[in-house]
Amino acid sequence: MHPILSTRNSFLLYLAAWVPLGLMLGFMLSVSGRLRWTESASITFPIVLVMVFVCLSPWYSCRSLPLRSTSKEKLLGQHLIAAMCVSTAVVVIAQILVAAFGSVFPGLQGQFRPARPVLATMVALIYLLSIALHYTLLEMESSRRAELLSREAELKALKAQVNPHFLFNSLNSISALTAVDAAKARQMCIHLSDFLRNSLRLGERAVVPFAEELTLTRAYLEVEQVRFGSRLRVFQDFDDGCSDCEVPPLLVQPLIENAIKHGIATLVDGGEISMTGRRSREGVRVVIENPFDPDAPETRKSGFGLINVRNRLQARYGSAARLEIQVEENRYRVILSLPCETRKVKLEEKAARE
Amino acid sequence: MKIRTVLVDDEDLSRQILREYLRDEEDVEIVAECANGFDAVKAATEHKPGLLFLDVQMPKLDGFEVLELIDPEVAVVFVTAYDRYAMKAFDAAAVDYLLKPFDLERFRTALQRVRRRLGESVRGPAASELKNAAQAPGQYARRIVVKDGTRVHIIPTGQLDYAEAQDDYVALHSAGKSYLKQQTISSLETALDPMRFVRVHRSFLVNLERVTKIEPYTKETRLVILADGAQIPVSRAGYTRLKALMERS
């Protein structure tokens, strides 16, 4: 579909651009041929009408001659020939008009002769201008498409994923437990299955109730608890009001994963992860805090989980959601604030619209 | 004689598996278990083990840093859930690389390799030399680990003033203190960011940020004066390198 014709606004804008162009054309004609404004207008108006349509046609020639993959000679040659054809055709039309108006405006035929080269040049220039415009439009469209594609790819890549190393480490713990504590091994299998099943189920959905995200996070913590034993301690306190807020899935769990990997796991004696959730009129505010070793070896340092969560927030809420990171000596704090959309609110909004 | 073995892993259950698999091995004796890198270095010094099972990601020091600080004759088997360190591990002359979780059969293969290696008893180059071979291009060490008896010092590279070659060792000077590490100055040089550290002399490597003044010394040589007043000789080639770098920054 032609981009100018695709929406009413763009077409109106295009027509509006023709007003000054038409005025200029008429002015040039009247100056060069010393025509009266009525004479000039009666020739210019039909010509402009023709040009309005002719100048949409480069869309097709521009598409068949892409800027990057066409040689300069071919590009220049083809478009110049087209411009000359258009300008010749318009001059012929103008000549026919002049002949037709001969009875109304006596002497017009003679006066128009010196204006002919001016008209031909103007028309050719306007046509070349429209070619430039179409190349710009093509470029804009291709960059927009590229952006759309990369965004899609990004969203796909950002889709919450279970960290495979978490799985390998958990399976290793189960493998160790089978020999010493079979019941505990079985229990860990069940926790791990709970977590995997839920993360698969929730990962497919665009949003989930906050309560379900918390359940998932707790299942994750149960598994890690077996791995880290007494090194991992957890404090949690969430307002009831948070439960039915709809949030993108796997938003809190990666933050906890981060807190363990870059925090608890770097400490010989481990530490406590504190997670709290507060509900206010603005939305939900989740704070996750953990100790860490600022002098930890380099192998631990990476913040992909955080970037992923931040990008997903950005994609969904724009500037309405925030992910803030505070580091104080050996404490790491992540503050997540996002608007609370409950299903009830959405239904009410929907009802209000209808 | 039994193979004296140290288990290093910050997870209790991971050591548990190793213990279980080693129970029936008549020729292996577990002499210590460690849950972090510092303890591992300490145990390796105190117990003089022949074999080390070593996790990569641990508190304090990672497995590769531990490897740098212990006797290169110790046979090392890495045990980790990450496959991405395998190349680096073999470059650091590890005997084997076990991916968690692993079965008894795989574990026994690793032990067979250990026995073969210990039987050969060829002295390989120090791990600190080999570590650089595995270094990714454009990535430089952010810290240097040094062992002092059973204690381990960590020097962030930004706090290193200069290094001086002393036979098989380098003396690392940082904040008025000096630490000896078994490493050649050339291998230290390749581990550090060449935009920040200059080899001003065959025996000296200088942190560019510490240089305050350059003075003529003899006809051919100069001296750089560091922020703490230390005077370092500069050779003619070293001066060319220093000048080139200072003009760039």
Interface residues (C-beta under 8 A of the other chain):
Chain A: H165 F168 N169 L171 N172 S173 I174 S175 A176 L177 A179 V180 V226 R227 F228 G229 A265 T266 L267 V268 D293 D295 A296 P297 E298 T299 R300
Chain B: D10 E11 D12 L13 S14 Q16 I17 E20 A35 N36 G37 V56 Q57 M58 P59 K60 L61 D62 F64 E65 A81 Y82 L99 K100 P101 R142 R143 I154
